[in-house]
Amino acid sequence: MAETQPLDSTGAIARKISNALATNALPRHIAIEGPIGVGKTTLAQRLAAVLHYPLMLEPVAENPFLDRFYRDGPAYALPTQLFFLLYRARQVADLGSNDLLGSNIVADFLMEKDKLFARITLDPQEFALYEQIWESLRIAPPRPDLVIYLQAPPEVLQQRIQRRGHGFEQDIDIDYLRALADAYTEFFHYYDHGQLLIVNASQIDFANNDQHFELLLDRIVHLDGARQFFNPNPTLL
């Protein structure tokens, strides 16, 4: 695989994107995924802005049970998960009915991630109820053209969560982050529903490091396989 070179300016980015759009070389539906604290929303916001795509974010701030779940755990797992399920299902349904969105979209979640979290947080009886509700909703999410999976060790995730200072997240346990990271690793090991770009996000700062972001954009423009890897610091494993 050829080595990716950094883009030289904002103008270069704009030209590359313009050319890619003109030749339909850019994915039209992009989903960013990865565990809590890995940087999904930040990257989704930057990609949507530079591509001029609509942005769809998962409803973290809207979930009234989330702070209690992180604080008290199992007692609030089911209402927390059902809120996410119903809200995300409505968002996904809107993709097919909202002509203003068209088929261009950047989202910071896959609908499938809902079950991934449910398996970790719910007990067997609760998960059985959850699956019944899932089936009754008849969810048929569109397949993204590209999924960008951001990876980072649980210790890095915990540091970032603490650094960003969201009060309701400060009680997240490191064991929960380990279970979540393992679940994501297993899920994407078998993922084959479209192009997948796996990003080593441990030493990446898409919020403040323009070169990292430009390198990723260049990789997106030049995707040439179903499963690819991106690490701008190849000596950092």
GUZA-207050 format. One record per atom (N, C-alpha, C): residue in three letters; x, y, z. Coordinates in steps of 0.2 Angstrom, whole numbers. Layout:
REM residues N
(marvo "ala"; (X; Y; Z))
...
END
This chain:
REM residues 237
(marvo "met"; (4; -6; 0))
(marvo "met"; (0; 0; 0))
(marvo "met"; (4; 6; 0))
(marvo "ala"; (3; 11; -4))
(marvo "ala"; (7; 17; -5))
(marvo "ala"; (6; 21; 1))
(marvo "glu"; (12; 24; 3))
(marvo "glu"; (12; 29; 9))
(marvo "glu"; (8; 35; 8))
(marvo "thr"; (4; 37; 13))
(marvo "thr"; (0; 43; 12))
(marvo "thr"; (4; 49; 14))
(marvo "gln"; (4; 54; 10))
(marvo "gln"; (7; 60; 11))
(marvo "gln"; (2; 65; 14))
(marvo "pro"; (4; 70; 18))
(marvo "pro"; (0; 75; 21))
(marvo "pro"; (-2; 80; 15))
(marvo "leu"; (-8; 82; 16))
(marvo "leu"; (-10; 88; 11))
(marvo "leu"; (-7; 94; 13))
(marvo "asp"; (-6; 99; 8))
(marvo "asp"; (-2; 104; 10))
(marvo "asp"; (-5; 111; 12))
(marvo "ser"; (-12; 111; 12))
(marvo "ser"; (-16; 117; 14))
(marvo "ser"; (-23; 115; 14))
(marvo "thr"; (-27; 120; 16))
(marvo "thr"; (-34; 120; 16))
(marvo "thr"; (-36; 120; 9))
(marvo "gly"; (-33; 124; 5))
(marvo "gly"; (-35; 124; -2))
(marvo "gly"; (-34; 117; -6))
(marvo "ala"; (-29; 113; -4))
(marvo "ala"; (-28; 107; -7))
(marvo "ala"; (-33; 102; -4))
(marvo "ile"; (-35; 103; 2))
(marvo "ile"; (-41; 98; 4))
(marvo "ile"; (-47; 100; 0))
(marvo "ala"; (-49; 106; -1))
(marvo "ala"; (-55; 108; -4))
(marvo "ala"; (-54; 105; -12))
(marvo "arg"; (-49; 106; -15))
(marvo "arg"; (-48; 103; -22))
(marvo "arg"; (-49; 96; -22))
(marvo "lys"; (-46; 92; -17))
(marvo "lys"; (-46; 85; -17))
(marvo "lys"; (-54; 83; -16))
(marvo "ile"; (-57; 86; -12))
(marvo "ile"; (-64; 84; -10))
(marvo "ile"; (-68; 86; -16))
(marvo "ser"; (-67; 92; -19))
(marvo "ser"; (-71; 94; -25))
(marvo "ser"; (-70; 89; -31))
(marvo "asn"; (-64; 87; -32))
(marvo "asn"; (-63; 82; -37))
(marvo "asn"; (-66; 75; -36))
(marvo "ala"; (-66; 73; -29))
(marvo "ala"; (-69; 67; -28))
(marvo "ala"; (-76; 67; -28))
(marvo "leu"; (-79; 73; -26))
(marvo "leu"; (-87; 73; -27))
(marvo "leu"; (-89; 73; -34))
(marvo "ala"; (-85; 77; -38))
(marvo "ala"; (-87; 77; -45))
(marvo "ala"; (-86; 70; -49))
(marvo "thr"; (-82; 66; -46))
(marvo "thr"; (-82; 59; -49))
(marvo "thr"; (-85; 54; -45))
(marvo "asn"; (-89; 56; -40))
(marvo "asn"; (-93; 51; -36))
(marvo "asn"; (-88; 46; -32))
(marvo "ala"; (-82; 49; -31))
(marvo "ala"; (-77; 45; -27))
(marvo "ala"; (-77; 45; -20))
(marvo "leu"; (-81; 49; -17))
(marvo "leu"; (-82; 50; -10))
(marvo "leu"; (-88; 45; -7))
(marvo "pro"; (-87; 42; -2))
(marvo "pro"; (-93; 39; 1))
(marvo "pro"; (-98; 44; 3))
(marvo "arg"; (-104; 42; 2))
(marvo "arg"; (-110; 47; 3))
(marvo "arg"; (-113; 46; 10))
(marvo "his"; (-113; 40; 13))
(marvo "his"; (-115; 39; 20))
(marvo "his"; (-109; 36; 24))
(marvo "ile"; (-107; 40; 29))
(marvo "ile"; (-101; 39; 33))
(marvo "ile"; (-103; 38; 40))
(marvo "ala"; (-101; 33; 43))
(marvo "ala"; (-103; 32; 50))
(marvo "ala"; (-96; 31; 54))
(marvo "ile"; (-96; 35; 60))
(marvo "ile"; (-90; 35; 64))
(marvo "ile"; (-92; 30; 70))
(marvo "glu"; (-88; 26; 72))
(marvo "glu"; (-89; 21; 77))
(marvo "glu"; (-83; 20; 82))
(marvo "gly"; (-84; 18; 88))
(marvo "gly"; (-79; 16; 93))
(marvo "gly"; (-82; 17; 100))
(marvo "pro"; (-78; 15; 105))
(marvo "pro"; (-81; 16; 112))
(marvo "pro"; (-81; 23; 114))
(marvo "ile"; (-84; 24; 120))
(marvo "ile"; (-85; 30; 123))
(marvo "ile"; (-78; 34; 124))
(marvo "gly"; (-77; 40; 122))
(marvo "gly"; (-71; 44; 124))
(marvo "gly"; (-66; 43; 118))
(marvo "val"; (-67; 39; 113))
(marvo "val"; (-62; 38; 107))
(marvo "val"; (-62; 44; 102))
(marvo "gly"; (-67; 48; 102))
(marvo "gly"; (-67; 54; 98))
(marvo "gly"; (-72; 54; 92))
(marvo "lys"; (-77; 50; 93))
(marvo "lys"; (-82; 49; 87))
(marvo "lys"; (-85; 56; 85))
(marvo "thr"; (-88; 59; 90))
(marvo "thr"; (-92; 65; 88))
(marvo "thr"; (-87; 71; 85))
(marvo "thr"; (-81; 72; 88))
(marvo "thr"; (-77; 77; 86))
(marvo "thr"; (-75; 75; 78))
(marvo "leu"; (-74; 69; 77))
(marvo "leu"; (-72; 68; 70))
(marvo "leu"; (-78; 68; 65))
(marvo "ala"; (-84; 66; 68))
(marvo "ala"; (-90; 67; 64))
(marvo "ala"; (-91; 74; 62))
(marvo "gln"; (-91; 78; 67))
(marvo "gln"; (-92; 86; 66))
(marvo "gln"; (-87; 89; 61))
(marvo "arg"; (-81; 87; 61))
(marvo "arg"; (-76; 90; 56))
(marvo "arg"; (-77; 87; 49))
(marvo "leu"; (-79; 80; 49))
(marvo "leu"; (-80; 78; 42))
(marvo "leu"; (-86; 81; 39))
(marvo "ala"; (-91; 81; 43))
(marvo "ala"; (-97; 84; 40))
(marvo "ala"; (-96; 91; 38))
(marvo "ala"; (-92; 95; 42))
(marvo "ala"; (-91; 102; 40))
(marvo "ala"; (-87; 103; 33))
(marvo "val"; (-82; 99; 33))
(marvo "val"; (-78; 99; 27))
(marvo "val"; (-81; 96; 21))
(marvo "leu"; (-85; 91; 22))
(marvo "leu"; (-88; 88; 16))
(marvo "leu"; (-95; 91; 14))
(marvo "his"; (-97; 96; 19))
(marvo "his"; (-104; 99; 18))
(marvo "his"; (-109; 94; 18))
(marvo "tyr"; (-109; 89; 22))
(marvo "tyr"; (-114; 84; 23))
(marvo "tyr"; (-118; 85; 29))
(marvo "pro"; (-124; 83; 29))
(marvo "pro"; (-128; 84; 35))
(marvo "pro"; (-125; 79; 41))
(marvo "leu"; (-126; 81; 47))
(marvo "leu"; (-123; 78; 53))
(marvo "leu"; (-129; 75; 57))
(marvo "met"; (-128; 69; 59))
(marvo "met"; (-132; 65; 63))
(marvo "met"; (-128; 63; 69))
(marvo "leu"; (-130; 65; 75))
(marvo "leu"; (-127; 63; 82))
(marvo "leu"; (-131; 59; 86))
(marvo "glu"; (-128; 54; 90))
(marvo "glu"; (-132; 50; 94))
(marvo "glu"; (-134; 54; 100))
(marvo "pro"; (-140; 52; 103))
(marvo "pro"; (-143; 57; 108))
(marvo "pro"; (-140; 56; 115))
(marvo "val"; (-134; 57; 116))
(marvo "val"; (-131; 56; 123))
(marvo "val"; (-134; 61; 128))
(marvo "ala"; (-134; 68; 126))
(marvo "ala"; (-136; 73; 131))
(marvo "ala"; (-144; 72; 132))
(marvo "glu"; (-147; 69; 127))
(marvo "glu"; (-155; 69; 128))
(marvo "glu"; (-157; 63; 133))
(marvo "asn"; (-153; 59; 134))
(marvo "asn"; (-155; 53; 138))
(marvo "asn"; (-155; 54; 145))
(marvo "pro"; (-161; 55; 148))
(marvo "pro"; (-162; 57; 155))
(marvo "pro"; (-160; 52; 160))
(marvo "phe"; (-158; 46; 158))
(marvo "phe"; (-156; 40; 162))
(marvo "phe"; (-149; 39; 163))
(marvo "leu"; (-145; 42; 158))
(marvo "leu"; (-138; 40; 157))
(marvo "leu"; (-134; 42; 163))
(marvo "asp"; (-135; 48; 166))
(marvo "asp"; (-131; 49; 172))
(marvo "asp"; (-132; 45; 178))
(marvo "arg"; (-138; 42; 179))
(marvo "arg"; (-140; 38; 184))
(marvo "arg"; (-137; 31; 183))
(marvo "phe"; (-137; 29; 176))
(marvo "phe"; (-134; 23; 174))
(marvo "phe"; (-126; 22; 176))
(marvo "tyr"; (-123; 28; 174))
(marvo "tyr"; (-116; 28; 176))
(marvo "tyr"; (-114; 28; 183))
(marvo "arg"; (-119; 31; 187))
(marvo "arg"; (-118; 31; 194))
(marvo "arg"; (-120; 25; 198))
(marvo "asp"; (-126; 22; 196))
(marvo "asp"; (-129; 17; 200))
(marvo "asp"; (-129; 10; 196))
(marvo "gly"; (-127; 10; 189))
(marvo "gly"; (-126; 4; 186))
(marvo "gly"; (-133; 0; 184))
(marvo "pro"; (-133; -6; 186))
(marvo "pro"; (-139; -11; 184))
(marvo "pro"; (-146; -8; 185))
(marvo "ala"; (-147; -4; 190))
(marvo "ala"; (-154; -2; 191))
(marvo "ala"; (-157; 2; 186))
(marvo "tyr"; (-152; 6; 182))
(marvo "tyr"; (-155; 10; 176))
(marvo "tyr"; (-152; 8; 170))
(marvo "ala"; (-150; 2; 169))
(marvo "ala"; (-147; -1; 163))
(marvo "ala"; (-153; -1; 157))
(marvo "leu"; (-159; -4; 159))
(marvo "leu"; (-164; -5; 155))
(marvo "leu"; (-167; 1; 152))
(marvo "pro"; (-169; 6; 156))
(marvo "pro"; (-172; 12; 154))
(marvo "pro"; (-167; 16; 149))
(marvo "thr"; (-161; 16; 151))
(marvo "thr"; (-156; 19; 148))
(marvo "thr"; (-155; 16; 141))
(marvo "gln"; (-155; 10; 140))
(marvo "gln"; (-154; 6; 134))
(marvo "gln"; (-160; 7; 129))
(marvo "leu"; (-166; 7; 132))
(marvo "leu"; (-172; 7; 128))
(marvo "leu"; (-173; 15; 126))
(marvo "phe"; (-171; 20; 130))
(marvo "phe"; (-171; 26; 127))
(marvo "phe"; (-167; 27; 121))
(marvo "phe"; (-161; 24; 121))
(marvo "phe"; (-156; 25; 115))
(marvo "phe"; (-159; 21; 110))
(marvo "leu"; (-162; 15; 111))
(marvo "leu"; (-165; 11; 105))
(marvo "leu"; (-170; 15; 102))
(marvo "leu"; (-175; 17; 105))
(marvo "leu"; (-181; 21; 102))
(marvo "leu"; (-179; 27; 99))
(marvo "tyr"; (-174; 31; 102))
(marvo "tyr"; (-172; 37; 99))
(marvo "tyr"; (-168; 36; 92))
(marvo "arg"; (-163; 31; 93))
(marvo "arg"; (-159; 29; 87))
(marvo "arg"; (-164; 26; 81))
(marvo "ala"; (-168; 22; 83))
(marvo "ala"; (-173; 19; 78))
(marvo "ala"; (-177; 25; 74))
(marvo "arg"; (-179; 30; 78))
(marvo "arg"; (-182; 36; 75))
(marvo "arg"; (-177; 39; 70))
(marvo "gln"; (-171; 40; 72))
(marvo "gln"; (-166; 44; 68))
(marvo "gln"; (-165; 40; 62))
(marvo "val"; (-164; 33; 62))
(marvo "val"; (-163; 29; 56))
(marvo "val"; (-169; 29; 52))
(marvo "ala"; (-175; 29; 55))
(marvo "ala"; (-181; 30; 50))
(marvo "ala"; (-182; 36; 47))
(marvo "asp"; (-179; 42; 50))
(marvo "asp"; (-179; 48; 47))
(marvo "asp"; (-175; 48; 41))
(marvo "leu"; (-169; 44; 41))
(marvo "leu"; (-165; 44; 35))
(marvo "leu"; (-169; 42; 29))
(marvo "gly"; (-173; 38; 29))
(marvo "gly"; (-177; 36; 23))
(marvo "gly"; (-183; 40; 21))
(marvo "ser"; (-185; 45; 26))
(marvo "ser"; (-191; 49; 24))
(marvo "ser"; (-189; 56; 24))
(marvo "asn"; (-183; 58; 25))
(marvo "asn"; (-182; 65; 25))
(marvo "asn"; (-178; 67; 18))
(marvo "asp"; (-182; 70; 14))
(marvo "asp"; (-179; 72; 7))
(marvo "asp"; (-173; 77; 8))
(marvo "leu"; (-173; 81; 13))
(marvo "leu"; (-168; 86; 14))
(marvo "leu"; (-161; 83; 15))
(marvo "leu"; (-161; 77; 18))
(marvo "leu"; (-155; 74; 20))
(marvo "leu"; (-152; 71; 13))
(marvo "gly"; (-156; 68; 9))
(marvo "gly"; (-154; 65; 3))
(marvo "gly"; (-150; 59; 6))
(marvo "ser"; (-145; 57; 2))
(marvo "ser"; (-141; 51; 4))
(marvo "ser"; (-134; 52; 7))
(marvo "asn"; (-133; 59; 7))
(marvo "asn"; (-126; 61; 10))
(marvo "asn"; (-127; 62; 18))
(marvo "ile"; (-123; 59; 22))
(marvo "ile"; (-124; 60; 29))
(marvo "ile"; (-118; 58; 32))
(marvo "val"; (-116; 61; 38))
(marvo "val"; (-111; 59; 42))
(marvo "val"; (-114; 58; 49))
(marvo "ala"; (-113; 52; 52))
(marvo "ala"; (-116; 50; 58))
(marvo "ala"; (-111; 47; 63))
(marvo "asp"; (-112; 49; 70))
(marvo "asp"; (-107; 46; 74))
(marvo "asp"; (-109; 40; 78))
(marvo "phe"; (-113; 36; 74))
(marvo "phe"; (-115; 29; 77))
(marvo "phe"; (-118; 25; 71))
(marvo "leu"; (-117; 18; 72))
(marvo "leu"; (-121; 13; 68))
(marvo "leu"; (-127; 11; 73))
(marvo "met"; (-132; 9; 69))
(marvo "met"; (-138; 7; 73))
(marvo "met"; (-136; 0; 77))
(marvo "glu"; (-132; -4; 74))
(marvo "glu"; (-130; -10; 77))
(marvo "glu"; (-127; -9; 83))
(marvo "lys"; (-124; -4; 85))
(marvo "lys"; (-120; -3; 91))
(marvo "lys"; (-125; -3; 97))
(marvo "asp"; (-131; -2; 96))
(marvo "asp"; (-136; -2; 101))
(marvo "asp"; (-136; -9; 104))
(marvo "lys"; (-136; -14; 100))
(marvo "lys"; (-136; -21; 103))
(marvo "lys"; (-130; -23; 107))
(marvo "leu"; (-124; -20; 104))
(marvo "leu"; (-118; -21; 107))
(marvo "leu"; (-118; -19; 114))
(marvo "phe"; (-120; -13; 115))
(marvo "phe"; (-121; -10; 122))
(marvo "phe"; (-126; -14; 126))
(marvo "ala"; (-131; -16; 123))
(marvo "ala"; (-137; -19; 127))
(marvo "ala"; (-134; -26; 130))
(marvo "arg"; (-130; -30; 126))
(marvo "arg"; (-127; -36; 128))
(marvo "arg"; (-123; -35; 134))
(marvo "ile"; (-119; -29; 135))
(marvo "ile"; (-115; -28; 140))
(marvo "ile"; (-119; -26; 146))
(marvo "thr"; (-124; -22; 145))
(marvo "thr"; (-127; -19; 151))
(marvo "thr"; (-133; -22; 154))
(marvo "leu"; (-136; -26; 150))
(marvo "leu"; (-142; -29; 152))
(marvo "leu"; (-141; -36; 155))
(marvo "asp"; (-146; -38; 160))
(marvo "asp"; (-145; -45; 162))
(marvo "asp"; (-149; -50; 157))
(marvo "pro"; (-149; -56; 157))
(marvo "pro"; (-152; -60; 152))
(marvo "pro"; (-160; -59; 151))
(marvo "gln"; (-164; -58; 156))
(marvo "gln"; (-171; -57; 156))
(marvo "gln"; (-172; -50; 152))
(marvo "glu"; (-168; -45; 154))
(marvo "glu"; (-169; -38; 151))
(marvo "glu"; (-167; -38; 144))
(marvo "phe"; (-162; -42; 142))
(marvo "phe"; (-160; -42; 135))
(marvo "phe"; (-165; -46; 131))
(marvo "ala"; (-168; -51; 134))
(marvo "ala"; (-173; -54; 130))
(marvo "ala"; (-179; -49; 129))
(marvo "leu"; (-181; -45; 134))
(marvo "leu"; (-186; -40; 133))
(marvo "leu"; (-184; -35; 127))
(marvo "tyr"; (-177; -33; 128))
(marvo "tyr"; (-175; -28; 123))
(marvo "tyr"; (-175; -31; 116))
(marvo "glu"; (-173; -37; 115))
(marvo "glu"; (-174; -40; 108))
(marvo "glu"; (-181; -40; 106))
(marvo "gln"; (-186; -42; 110))
(marvo "gln"; (-193; -42; 108))
(marvo "gln"; (-194; -35; 105))
(marvo "ile"; (-192; -30; 109))
(marvo "ile"; (-194; -23; 107))
(marvo "ile"; (-190; -21; 100))
(marvo "trp"; (-184; -23; 100))
(marvo "trp"; (-180; -22; 93))
(marvo "trp"; (-184; -25; 88))
(marvo "glu"; (-186; -32; 88))
(marvo "glu"; (-189; -35; 83))
(marvo "glu"; (-196; -32; 81))
(marvo "ser"; (-200; -29; 86))
(marvo "ser"; (-206; -26; 85))
(marvo "ser"; (-205; -20; 81))
(marvo "leu"; (-200; -16; 82))
(marvo "leu"; (-198; -10; 78))
(marvo "leu"; (-197; -11; 71))
(marvo "arg"; (-195; -17; 69))
(marvo "arg"; (-193; -19; 62))
(marvo "arg"; (-188; -14; 59))
(marvo "ile"; (-183; -13; 63))
(marvo "ile"; (-178; -8; 61))
(marvo "ile"; (-174; -11; 55))
(marvo "ala"; (-173; -7; 50))
(marvo "ala"; (-169; -9; 44))
(marvo "ala"; (-165; -3; 42))
(marvo "pro"; (-159; -2; 46))
(marvo "pro"; (-155; 4; 45))
(marvo "pro"; (-151; 3; 38))
(marvo "pro"; (-150; 9; 35))
(marvo "pro"; (-147; 9; 29))
(marvo "pro"; (-139; 7; 30))
(marvo "arg"; (-136; 4; 25))
(marvo "arg"; (-129; 2; 26))
(marvo "arg"; (-125; 8; 24))
(marvo "pro"; (-120; 10; 29))
(marvo "pro"; (-116; 16; 27))
(marvo "pro"; (-111; 13; 21))
(marvo "asp"; (-109; 18; 17))
(marvo "asp"; (-104; 17; 12))
(marvo "asp"; (-97; 16; 15))
(marvo "leu"; (-96; 19; 21))
(marvo "leu"; (-90; 19; 24))
(marvo "leu"; (-91; 19; 32))
(marvo "val"; (-88; 14; 35))
(marvo "val"; (-88; 15; 43))
(marvo "val"; (-80; 16; 45))
(marvo "ile"; (-80; 21; 49))
(marvo "ile"; (-73; 23; 52))
(marvo "ile"; (-73; 21; 59))
(marvo "tyr"; (-69; 16; 61))
(marvo "tyr"; (-69; 13; 67))
(marvo "tyr"; (-63; 15; 71))
(marvo "leu"; (-64; 19; 76))
(marvo "leu"; (-59; 22; 80))
(marvo "leu"; (-57; 18; 86))
(marvo "gln"; (-51; 16; 87))
(marvo "gln"; (-49; 11; 92))
(marvo "gln"; (-44; 15; 97))
(marvo "ala"; (-44; 13; 103))
(marvo "ala"; (-40; 16; 108))
(marvo "ala"; (-40; 11; 114))
(marvo "pro"; (-35; 10; 118))
(marvo "pro"; (-35; 6; 124))
(marvo "pro"; (-39; 9; 129))
(marvo "pro"; (-42; 5; 134))
(marvo "pro"; (-47; 8; 139))
(marvo "pro"; (-44; 13; 143))
(marvo "glu"; (-37; 13; 145))
(marvo "glu"; (-34; 18; 149))
(marvo "glu"; (-34; 24; 145))
(marvo "val"; (-33; 24; 139))
(marvo "val"; (-33; 31; 135))
(marvo "val"; (-40; 33; 135))
(marvo "leu"; (-45; 29; 134))
(marvo "leu"; (-52; 31; 134))
(marvo "leu"; (-54; 35; 141))
(marvo "gln"; (-52; 31; 146))
(marvo "gln"; (-53; 34; 153))
(marvo "gln"; (-50; 41; 154))
(marvo "gln"; (-44; 42; 152))
(marvo "gln"; (-40; 48; 152))
(marvo "gln"; (-44; 54; 148))
(marvo "arg"; (-46; 52; 142))
(marvo "arg"; (-50; 57; 138))
(marvo "arg"; (-57; 59; 141))
(marvo "ile"; (-60; 54; 144))
(marvo "ile"; (-67; 55; 147))
(marvo "ile"; (-66; 60; 153))
(marvo "gln"; (-60; 59; 157))
(marvo "gln"; (-59; 63; 163))
(marvo "gln"; (-57; 70; 160))
(marvo "arg"; (-53; 70; 155))
(marvo "arg"; (-51; 77; 153))
(marvo "arg"; (-57; 81; 150))
(marvo "arg"; (-61; 78; 146))
(marvo "arg"; (-67; 82; 144))
(marvo "arg"; (-72; 84; 149))
(marvo "gly"; (-72; 81; 155))
(marvo "gly"; (-75; 84; 160))
(marvo "gly"; (-83; 84; 160))
(marvo "his"; (-86; 79; 156))
(marvo "his"; (-93; 79; 157))
(marvo "his"; (-95; 75; 163))
(marvo "gly"; (-99; 79; 168))
(marvo "gly"; (-100; 77; 174))
(marvo "gly"; (-103; 70; 175))
(marvo "phe"; (-108; 68; 170))
(marvo "phe"; (-111; 62; 171))
(marvo "phe"; (-107; 56; 169))
(marvo "glu"; (-101; 57; 165))
(marvo "glu"; (-96; 52; 163))
(marvo "glu"; (-91; 50; 168))
(marvo "gln"; (-90; 54; 173))
(marvo "gln"; (-84; 53; 178))
(marvo "gln"; (-85; 47; 182))
(marvo "asp"; (-91; 44; 182))
(marvo "asp"; (-91; 38; 186))
(marvo "asp"; (-90; 32; 182))
(marvo "ile"; (-89; 32; 176))
(marvo "ile"; (-88; 26; 171))
(marvo "ile"; (-82; 22; 174))
(marvo "asp"; (-83; 16; 175))
(marvo "asp"; (-78; 11; 177))
(marvo "asp"; (-74; 9; 172))
(marvo "ile"; (-67; 8; 174))
(marvo "ile"; (-62; 5; 169))
(marvo "ile"; (-64; -2; 166))
(marvo "asp"; (-67; -6; 170))
(marvo "asp"; (-69; -12; 168))
(marvo "asp"; (-75; -12; 163))
(marvo "tyr"; (-79; -7; 164))
(marvo "tyr"; (-84; -6; 159))
(marvo "tyr"; (-81; -4; 152))
(marvo "leu"; (-76; 0; 152))
(marvo "leu"; (-73; 2; 146))
(marvo "leu"; (-69; -4; 143))
(marvo "arg"; (-66; -8; 147))
(marvo "arg"; (-63; -14; 144))
(marvo "arg"; (-68; -18; 141))
(marvo "ala"; (-73; -20; 144))
(marvo "ala"; (-78; -24; 141))
(marvo "ala"; (-81; -21; 134))
(marvo "leu"; (-82; -14; 134))
(marvo "leu"; (-84; -11; 128))
(marvo "leu"; (-79; -11; 123))
(marvo "ala"; (-73; -10; 124))
(marvo "ala"; (-68; -10; 119))
(marvo "ala"; (-67; -17; 116))
(marvo "asp"; (-68; -23; 121))
(marvo "asp"; (-67; -29; 118))
(marvo "asp"; (-73; -31; 114))
(marvo "ala"; (-79; -28; 115))
(marvo "ala"; (-85; -30; 111))
(marvo "ala"; (-85; -26; 105))
(marvo "tyr"; (-82; -20; 104))
(marvo "tyr"; (-81; -17; 98))
(marvo "tyr"; (-76; -21; 94))
(marvo "thr"; (-70; -23; 97))
(marvo "thr"; (-65; -27; 93))
(marvo "thr"; (-68; -33; 90))
(marvo "glu"; (-73; -37; 94))
(marvo "glu"; (-76; -43; 91))
(marvo "glu"; (-81; -41; 86))
(marvo "phe"; (-85; -36; 87))
(marvo "phe"; (-90; -34; 82))
(marvo "phe"; (-86; -32; 75))
(marvo "phe"; (-81; -28; 75))
(marvo "phe"; (-78; -26; 69))
(marvo "phe"; (-74; -31; 66))
(marvo "his"; (-72; -36; 70))
(marvo "his"; (-68; -42; 67))
(marvo "his"; (-72; -46; 62))
(marvo "tyr"; (-79; -46; 63))
(marvo "tyr"; (-83; -49; 58))
(marvo "tyr"; (-87; -45; 54))
(marvo "tyr"; (-86; -38; 54))
(marvo "tyr"; (-90; -33; 50))
(marvo "tyr"; (-88; -34; 43))
(marvo "asp"; (-93; -35; 39))
(marvo "asp"; (-92; -36; 31))
(marvo "asp"; (-98; -33; 27))
(marvo "his"; (-101; -27; 30))
(marvo "his"; (-107; -24; 27))
(marvo "his"; (-105; -18; 22))
(marvo "gly"; (-98; -17; 22))
(marvo "gly"; (-96; -11; 18))
(marvo "gly"; (-89; -10; 19))
(marvo "gln"; (-87; -4; 16))
(marvo "gln"; (-80; -2; 18))
(marvo "gln"; (-79; 0; 25))
(marvo "leu"; (-73; -3; 28))
(marvo "leu"; (-71; -2; 35))
(marvo "leu"; (-64; 1; 35))
(marvo "leu"; (-64; 7; 38))
(marvo "leu"; (-57; 10; 39))
(marvo "leu"; (-56; 10; 47))
(marvo "ile"; (-51; 6; 49))
(marvo "ile"; (-49; 5; 56))
(marvo "ile"; (-44; 10; 58))
(marvo "val"; (-45; 14; 63))
(marvo "val"; (-40; 20; 64))
(marvo "val"; (-37; 18; 71))
(marvo "asn"; (-31; 18; 72))
(marvo "asn"; (-27; 18; 78))
(marvo "asn"; (-28; 25; 81))
(marvo "ala"; (-33; 26; 85))
(marvo "ala"; (-34; 33; 88))
(marvo "ala"; (-30; 35; 94))
(marvo "ser"; (-26; 30; 97))
(marvo "ser"; (-22; 31; 103))
(marvo "ser"; (-18; 38; 103))
(marvo "gln"; (-15; 40; 98))
(marvo "gln"; (-11; 45; 98))
(marvo "gln"; (-13; 51; 93))
(marvo "ile"; (-20; 50; 91))
(marvo "ile"; (-22; 55; 86))
(marvo "ile"; (-27; 60; 89))
(marvo "asp"; (-26; 66; 87))
(marvo "asp"; (-30; 72; 90))
(marvo "asp"; (-34; 75; 84))
(marvo "phe"; (-40; 73; 82))
(marvo "phe"; (-43; 76; 76))
(marvo "phe"; (-46; 83; 78))
(marvo "ala"; (-46; 84; 84))
(marvo "ala"; (-49; 91; 86))
(marvo "ala"; (-44; 96; 85))
(marvo "asn"; (-38; 95; 86))
(marvo "asn"; (-33; 100; 87))
(marvo "asn"; (-27; 99; 82))
(marvo "asn"; (-26; 93; 79))
(marvo "asn"; (-20; 92; 75))
(marvo "asn"; (-23; 92; 67))
(marvo "asp"; (-22; 97; 64))
(marvo "asp"; (-24; 97; 57))
(marvo "asp"; (-21; 92; 52))
(marvo "gln"; (-15; 91; 54))
(marvo "gln"; (-11; 86; 49))
(marvo "gln"; (-15; 79; 50))
(marvo "his"; (-16; 77; 56))
(marvo "his"; (-20; 70; 57))
(marvo "his"; (-26; 70; 53))
(marvo "phe"; (-30; 76; 54))
(marvo "phe"; (-36; 76; 50))
(marvo "phe"; (-35; 76; 43))
(marvo "glu"; (-30; 80; 40))
(marvo "glu"; (-29; 80; 33))
(marvo "glu"; (-27; 73; 30))
(marvo "leu"; (-23; 70; 34))
(marvo "leu"; (-21; 63; 32))
(marvo "leu"; (-26; 58; 32))
(marvo "leu"; (-31; 58; 36))
(marvo "leu"; (-37; 54; 36))
(marvo "leu"; (-41; 56; 30))
(marvo "leu"; (-42; 62; 29))
(marvo "leu"; (-46; 64; 23))
(marvo "leu"; (-43; 61; 17))
(marvo "asp"; (-36; 62; 16))
(marvo "asp"; (-33; 59; 10))
(marvo "asp"; (-34; 52; 9))
(marvo "arg"; (-34; 48; 15))
(marvo "arg"; (-35; 41; 15))
(marvo "arg"; (-42; 40; 13))
(marvo "ile"; (-47; 44; 15))
(marvo "ile"; (-54; 43; 13))
(marvo "ile"; (-55; 44; 6))
(marvo "val"; (-52; 49; 3))
(marvo "val"; (-52; 50; -4))
(marvo "val"; (-49; 45; -8))
(marvo "his"; (-44; 41; -6))
(marvo "his"; (-41; 36; -10))
(marvo "his"; (-42; 29; -7))
(marvo "leu"; (-48; 28; -4))
(marvo "leu"; (-49; 21; -2))
(marvo "leu"; (-49; 16; -8))
(marvo "asp"; (-46; 10; -7))
(marvo "asp"; (-45; 6; -12))
(marvo "asp"; (-46; -2; -10))
(marvo "gly"; (-50; -3; -4))
(marvo "gly"; (-51; -9; -2))
(marvo "gly"; (-57; -10; 3))
(marvo "ala"; (-59; -16; 4))
(marvo "ala"; (-65; -16; 9))
(marvo "ala"; (-63; -15; 16))
(marvo "arg"; (-57; -17; 18))
(marvo "arg"; (-55; -16; 25))
(marvo "arg"; (-48; -13; 25))
(marvo "gln"; (-47; -7; 28))
(marvo "gln"; (-40; -4; 28))
(marvo "gln"; (-39; -1; 35))
(marvo "phe"; (-33; 1; 36))
(marvo "phe"; (-30; 3; 42))
(marvo "phe"; (-27; 10; 41))
(marvo "phe"; (-28; 14; 46))
(marvo "phe"; (-25; 21; 46))
(marvo "phe"; (-21; 22; 53))
(marvo "asn"; (-15; 24; 52))
(marvo "asn"; (-11; 25; 58))
(marvo "asn"; (-6; 31; 56))
(marvo "pro"; (-7; 37; 58))
(marvo "pro"; (-2; 42; 56))
(marvo "pro"; (5; 42; 59))
(marvo "asn"; (5; 38; 65))
(marvo "asn"; (11; 37; 69))
(marvo "asn"; (13; 29; 69))
(marvo "pro"; (15; 26; 63))
(marvo "pro"; (16; 19; 63))
(marvo "pro"; (21; 16; 68))
(marvo "thr"; (25; 20; 71))
(marvo "thr"; (29; 17; 76))
(marvo "thr"; (26; 17; 83))
(marvo "leu"; (20; 20; 84))
(marvo "leu"; (16; 19; 90))
(marvo "leu"; (10; 14; 89))
(marvo "leu"; (11; 8; 92))
(marvo "leu"; (7; 2; 91))
(marvo "leu"; (2; 2; 97))
END
